[in-house]
Amino acid sequence: MAEHQDKHLPRSILDTRGLPGKQALTLWQEHASVIYDVRTPKDYPQTYDVLVDAWQVGNVLIGDVHVPAQDWSRSRASIARDGMDLFMVQILRKGWNVQRDGGQMVRVGDIMVYDMAQPIDRRGGDNQALILMLPRNLLGPHLKAPDEHNHHVLSSMDPLATLLRTHLTELHSLLPAMSLDQAQALIPTTVQLIAATLNGTVQEEQAGPVRMAMTEQIGSYINANIRDPGLNPETIAGRFGMTRRNLGYLFETHGGVAAYIRRKRLSLIRTALAHPAHKAQSIEAIAEAHGFNHYRSFALAFQRQFGLTPREVRTLAHEGQALPSAPDSRLADWAHWIKGLK
């Protein structure tokens, strides 16, 4: 394993080549566990050559990944435990992969999207891929259906996919020569291109920087006041001097402002349930502190969003803290970057 700090952008490399197969596999499983669980066709391979070369561009990670044949999965238990809310966009450069229960095969040149807040269970051959990982709050507001893109495959023959693939490939190739400011300046354009590709057409709002800026401003206001029980569409519309209809239009991709607030509050509650500092606090008290006055409606909304009850999330989180894990000093920087993407 080697670490590098480029003079322009933070860079981190994991390289298991030359290590004994069992040691290399264990090291990779420890790193991959930040995202998903890895299984291999052989318990003790003679060699297991993994190369991850990643760059941190602000709140986005871009990397080149080489991995041998493996199965990888992300269960509801894992999602509840780590609360990761990211998208991963993957350009397959070598090999293949497919859902374990069938589905569309991803081949060289295709673009695959994973939603880390949803279950994943896939199998792949010897793969090389260019990946981009970014928080949902960067990409989600620009998608028509932000929760419907897990396992979304974009064919290598699709014109918009070709444009996106070219853009990401060129961006990655230029990172060694870029300053942090230069690279970060390209992220909004990259996000817009990803959204346009996933949506299938360039939407009007993607060309409207004023609308985008207003949505981000309101989103920041909501985040700052998320625990206020009086936070609702009426008070927000009044605060920003607009009608509820126009406010709803801005948050249409989120299902409306009320749905956006509810999802934010539920995510905060999930984090609190998993944190040792709140272990002695009742679930009802945590829910009430985040604006939910009716426990039953809260519990139903929580289970719809996360697929688990609040009590199950708390139990899994506390069990997970007791499980052995790789010492932080053994993990390459990129593993910590992924944990920090918000």
C-alpha positions in Angstrom: 0.0 0.0 0.0 1.4 3.4 -0.9 0.2 6.9 -0.1 0.9 10.0 -2.2 0.1 13.7 -1.7 0.0 15.5 -5.1 1.1 19.1 -5.0 -2.3 20.1 -6.5 -4.9 17.6 -5.4 -5.0 15.0 -2.6 -4.3 11.6 -4.0 -4.4 8.1 -2.4 -3.3 4.7 -3.8 -3.9 1.2 -2.6 -1.8 -1.4 -4.4 -1.8 -5.1 -3.3 0.4 -6.3 -6.2 3.3 -8.3 -4.8 1.5 -9.3 -1.6 0.6 -12.9 -0.8 -2.9 -13.7 -2.0 -4.5 -14.1 1.4 -3.0 -11.0 2.8 -3.9 -9.0 -0.4 -7.5 -10.2 -0.2 -7.9 -9.4 3.5 -6.5 -5.9 2.9 -8.9 -5.3 0.0 -11.9 -6.6 2.1 -11.0 -4.2 4.9 -11.0 -1.3 2.5 -14.0 -2.3 0.5 -16.0 -2.7 3.7 -16.3 1.1 3.7 -18.7 0.7 0.8 -19.7 -3.0 0.5 -18.9 -6.6 1.4 -16.6 -8.5 -0.9 -16.7 -12.3 -1.6 -14.3 -14.1 -4.0 -14.6 -17.4 -5.9 -11.6 -18.7 -3.9 -11.0 -18.4 -0.2 -7.2 -18.3 -0.5 -6.2 -17.0 -3.9 -2.5 -17.2 -4.7 -2.6 -13.6 -5.9 -5.1 -10.9 -5.5 -4.0 -7.8 -7.4 -6.0 -4.7 -6.6 -5.0 -1.2 -7.6 -7.1 1.9 -6.5 -5.8 5.3 -7.6 -8.1 8.0 -6.2 -8.3 11.8 -6.2 -10.2 13.9 -3.7 -11.9 16.9 -5.4 -13.6 18.7 -2.6 -16.7 16.7 -1.8 -16.2 14.3 -4.7 -13.9 11.3 -5.2 -12.7 10.3 -8.6 -10.6 7.1 -9.1 -9.4 4.4 -11.3 -10.1 0.9 -9.8 -8.7 -2.5 -10.9 -10.1 -5.6 -9.0 -10.1 -9.3 -9.7 -13.2 -11.4 -10.1 -15.5 -10.9 -7.1 -19.0 -10.7 -5.7 -20.0 -7.5 -3.9 -23.1 -6.6 -1.9 -24.5 -3.8 0.2 -27.3 -5.0 2.5 -30.1 -3.1 4.3 -28.2 -3.8 7.5 -25.1 -2.1 6.1 -27.1 0.9 4.9 -28.7 1.3 8.3 -25.4 1.0 10.1 -23.3 3.5 8.1 -26.0 5.9 6.8 -24.0 6.4 3.5 -26.1 8.6 1.1 -24.0 8.7 -2.1 -24.2 8.0 -5.8 -21.4 6.2 -7.5 -21.1 6.6 -11.3 -18.9 3.9 -12.9 -17.5 3.6 -16.4 -16.5 0.0 -17.1 -13.2 -0.1 -18.9 -12.5 -3.8 -18.7 -14.5 -6.9 -17.8 -18.2 -7.3 -17.0 -20.6 -7.3 -14.1 -24.3 -8.1 -13.5 -26.8 -8.4 -10.7 -26.6 -11.8 -9.0 -30.3 -12.5 -9.5 -30.1 -11.5 -13.2 -30.6 -8.3 -15.1 -28.8 -6.3 -17.7 -25.1 -7.1 -18.2 -22.7 -4.2 -17.8 -20.0 -4.4 -20.5 -17.0 -2.4 -21.5 -17.9 1.2 -22.3 -21.2 1.1 -20.4 -21.9 3.5 -17.5 -23.4 2.1 -14.3 -25.0 4.1 -11.5 -25.2 2.8 -7.9 -27.3 4.4 -5.1 -25.5 3.6 -1.9 -28.7 4.2 0.1 -30.2 1.1 -1.6 -29.3 -2.6 -1.5 -26.7 -3.9 -4.0 -25.8 -7.5 -4.9 -23.6 -8.0 -7.9 -21.0 -10.3 -9.5 -18.2 -9.3 -11.8 -15.2 -10.6 -13.7 -11.7 -9.0 -13.7 -12.8 -5.4 -13.7 -11.2 -2.0 -14.4 -13.4 1.0 -13.9 -13.3 4.8 -13.6 -15.5 5.8 -10.7 -16.9 9.0 -9.4 -18.5 9.2 -6.0 -20.6 12.2 -4.9 -23.2 12.9 -2.2 -26.9 12.7 -3.0 -27.4 16.4 -2.1 -25.1 17.3 -5.1 -26.8 15.2 -7.8 -30.3 14.4 -6.4 -31.8 17.8 -6.8 -31.2 17.7 -10.6 -32.7 14.2 -11.2 -36.3 13.6 -12.3 -36.6 10.6 -10.0 -33.6 10.7 -7.6 -34.4 7.4 -5.9 -34.9 5.4 -9.1 -31.3 5.2 -10.4 -29.8 2.2 -8.5 -28.4 -0.2 -11.1 -29.2 2.3 -13.9 -27.2 1.1 -16.9 -26.3 3.6 -19.7 -25.4 1.8 -22.9 -22.0 2.6 -24.5 -24.0 3.3 -27.7 -26.1 6.1 -26.1 -25.0 9.5 -27.4 -25.4 11.2 -24.0 -23.6 8.4 -22.3 -20.7 8.8 -24.8 -20.6 12.5 -24.0 -20.5 11.8 -20.3 -17.9 9.1 -20.7 -15.7 11.4 -22.7 -16.0 14.2 -20.2 -15.2 12.0 -17.1 -12.3 10.3 -18.9 -10.8 13.6 -19.9 -11.3 15.1 -16.5 -9.6 12.2 -14.8 -6.7 12.3 -17.2 -6.1 16.0 -16.5 -6.3 15.8 -12.7 -2.5 15.4 -12.2 -2.0 18.8 -13.8 -4.9 20.7 -12.1 -5.0 22.8 -9.0 -7.7 22.1 -6.5 -9.6 25.3 -7.5 -9.5 24.3 -11.2 -10.8 20.8 -10.5 -13.6 22.0 -8.1 -14.7 24.6 -10.7 -15.6 21.7 -13.1 -17.7 19.8 -10.6 -20.9 21.7 -11.1 -20.6 21.1 -14.9 -19.9 17.5 -14.3 -22.9 17.1 -12.0 -25.2 18.8 -14.6 -23.9 16.4 -17.4 -24.5 13.4 -15.2 -28.1 14.5 -14.4 -28.8 15.3 -18.1 -27.6 11.9 -19.1 -29.6 10.1 -16.5 -32.7 12.1 -17.2 -32.4 11.4 -20.9 -32.9 15.0 -21.9 -31.5 18.3 -20.8 -34.1 19.9 -18.6 -34.9 23.6 -18.6 -33.9 23.9 -15.0 -30.4 22.6 -15.7 -29.8 25.8 -17.7 -31.2 28.0 -15.0 -28.5 29.1 -12.6 -30.8 31.5 -10.8 -33.3 28.7 -10.0 -30.4 26.5 -8.9 -29.0 29.2 -6.6 -32.4 29.8 -5.1 -33.0 26.1 -4.4 -29.6 25.8 -2.8 -30.2 28.8 -0.6 -33.6 27.4 0.5 -32.0 24.0 1.1 -29.3 25.7 3.3 -32.1 27.4 5.3 -33.9 24.1 5.8 -30.8 22.4 7.0 -30.1 25.2 9.5 -33.6 25.0 10.9 -34.4 21.3 10.4 -35.1 20.8 14.1 -37.6 23.6 14.3 -41.1 22.1 14.6 -42.5 25.1 12.9 -40.5 24.5 9.7 -43.0 23.8 6.9 -43.8 24.9 3.3 -45.8 27.9 4.5 -43.1 29.4 6.8 -40.4 28.8 4.2 -42.5 30.4 1.4 -43.1 33.4 3.6 -39.4 33.6 4.6 -38.3 33.8 0.9 -41.3 35.9 -0.3 -42.7 33.4 -2.8 -45.9 31.4 -3.2 -46.2 27.8 -2.0 -46.7 26.8 -5.7 -43.4 28.3 -6.8 -41.6 26.8 -3.8 -43.1 23.4 -4.7 -41.8 23.9 -8.3 -38.3 24.4 -7.0 -38.4 21.2 -5.0 -40.4 19.2 -7.5 -37.6 16.6 -8.0 -37.7 15.9 -4.3 -41.4 15.2 -4.2 -42.1 18.6 -2.7 -40.8 20.6 0.2 -42.6 18.6 2.9 -41.1 15.4 1.6 -37.6 17.0 1.4 -37.9 18.1 5.1 -39.2 14.7 6.2 -36.3 12.8 4.5 -33.8 15.2 6.0 -35.2 14.7 9.5 -35.4 10.9 9.2 -31.8 10.8 8.1 -30.8 12.9 11.1 -32.7 10.5 13.4 -31.1 7.5 11.8 -27.7 9.1 12.6 -28.7 9.8 16.2 -30.0 6.3 16.7 -26.6 4.9 15.7 -24.6 7.3 17.8 -23.5 6.1 21.3 -24.2 9.5 22.8 -27.9 8.9 22.3 -28.0 5.3 23.5 -29.9 6.2 26.7 -32.4 8.5 24.9 -35.6 6.9 23.9 -36.5 6.6 20.2 -39.7 8.6 20.9 -37.7 11.5 22.4 -35.3 11.5 19.5 -38.1 11.6 17.0 -39.9 14.4 18.9 -36.6 16.4 19.0 -36.5 16.3 15.2 -40.1 17.5 14.6 -42.1 14.3 14.8 -45.0 14.6 17.3 -46.8 11.4 16.4 -44.7 8.3 16.9 -46.7 5.9 14.8 -46.6 8.1 11.7 -42.9 8.7 12.3 -42.2 4.9 12.6 -44.0 4.2 9.4 -42.2 6.9 7.5 -38.9 5.8 8.9 -39.5 2.2 7.8 -40.6 3.3 4.3 -37.4 5.3 3.8 -34.9 2.8 5.2 -36.5 -0.6 5.1 -36.0 -1.1 8.8 -37.7 0.0 12.0 -36.0 2.6 14.2 -35.5 -0.1 16.8 -33.8 -2.4 14.3 -31.5 0.4 13.1 -30.5 1.1 16.7 -29.8 -2.5 17.4 -27.8 -3.1 14.3 -25.7 0.1 14.9 -24.8 -1.0 18.4 -24.0 -4.5 17.3 -21.8 -3.1 14.5 -19.8 -1.0 17.0 -18.9 -4.2 18.8 -17.6 -5.9 15.7 -13.9 -5.9 15.0 -12.8 -3.6 12.2 -9.5 -2.7 10.5 -7.5 -0.1 12.5 -7.9 3.3 10.9 -4.1 3.4 10.4 -4.3 0.5 7.9 -6.8 2.2 5.6 -5.7 4.3 2.7 -6.8 7.9 2.7 -9.4 7.3 0.0 -11.4 5.0 2.3 -11.6 7.9 4.9 -12.6 10.3 2.1 -15.5 8.1 1.2 -16.7 8.1 4.8 -16.5 11.9 4.9 -18.6 12.6 1.7 -21.6 14.5 2.8 
